[in-house]
Amino acid sequence: MSRYYVQYSDEAEDGLKPLSAGRIRAFKSTVESTIGNDPYGHGSTQVGSDRDRRDATITGVVIRYDVSGSVLVVSVTRAIAW
């Protein structure tokens, strides 16, 4: 299985700002090792009828992301951290 490149929108990066730098690093590392390896797994759920738009909670952060299978990219578009 191929590994997906994970990228973050500006809105997603802004959503991570309440976290400490260490927690952001841990979150992104976990996203890489989970969603980056299997974007359709790890407790993620489909949003509406679009299989490639997904929601997940990773280390206490709620994210929405889009999967682009043809180019192996996961785009995190929103993150809500507290």
C-alpha positions in Angstrom: 0.0 0.0 0.0 1.3 3.5 -0.8 1.7 6.2 1.7 -0.3 9.4 1.3 1.2 12.9 1.5 -0.7 14.9 4.2 -1.1 18.6 3.7 -2.9 21.2 5.8 -5.0 24.2 4.7 -4.5 27.5 6.4 -7.8 27.1 8.2 -6.7 23.7 9.6 -3.4 25.2 10.8 -5.3 28.0 12.5 -7.5 25.4 14.2 -4.4 23.8 15.8 -3.2 27.1 17.3 -4.7 26.4 20.8 -2.3 23.5 21.1 1.3 23.6 22.4 4.0 23.1 19.8 4.7 19.6 21.2 1.1 18.6 21.0 0.9 19.9 17.4 4.0 17.8 16.5 2.5 14.7 18.2 -0.8 15.3 16.4 0.8 15.6 13.0 3.0 12.6 13.5 -0.1 10.5 14.5 -2.0 11.8 11.4 1.0 10.8 9.2 1.1 7.3 10.7 -2.7 6.7 10.6 -4.5 8.7 8.0 -1.4 8.9 5.9 -1.2 5.2 5.7 -5.0 4.4 5.4 -7.2 7.5 4.9 -10.4 5.4 4.9 -9.7 3.7 8.2 -8.8 4.7 11.8 -12.4 5.5 12.8 -12.9 8.0 10.0 -16.4 8.5 8.7 -17.7 9.5 5.3 -19.2 13.0 5.0 -22.5 12.9 3.1 -22.4 10.9 -0.1 -18.8 11.7 -0.9 -16.5 8.7 0.1 -13.4 10.9 -0.2 -14.5 13.6 2.2 -14.1 12.3 5.7 -14.2 13.3 9.4 -12.0 11.8 12.1 -10.8 12.5 15.6 -7.1 12.1 16.1 -5.5 12.6 19.5 -8.4 14.7 20.6 -8.5 16.9 17.5 -11.5 16.8 15.2 -10.5 17.0 11.5 -12.2 17.1 8.2 -10.1 16.0 5.2 -10.3 15.1 1.5 -8.7 12.1 -0.1 -7.2 12.4 -3.6 -6.4 8.8 -4.4 -5.1 9.5 -7.9 -2.2 11.6 -6.5 -2.0 10.0 -3.0 -2.7 13.3 -1.1 -4.8 13.8 2.0 -5.8 17.5 2.5 -6.8 18.4 6.0 -9.2 21.3 5.5 -10.4 21.8 9.1 -9.1 21.1 12.6 -10.8 21.9 15.8 -8.6 21.6 18.9 -9.3 22.6 22.5 
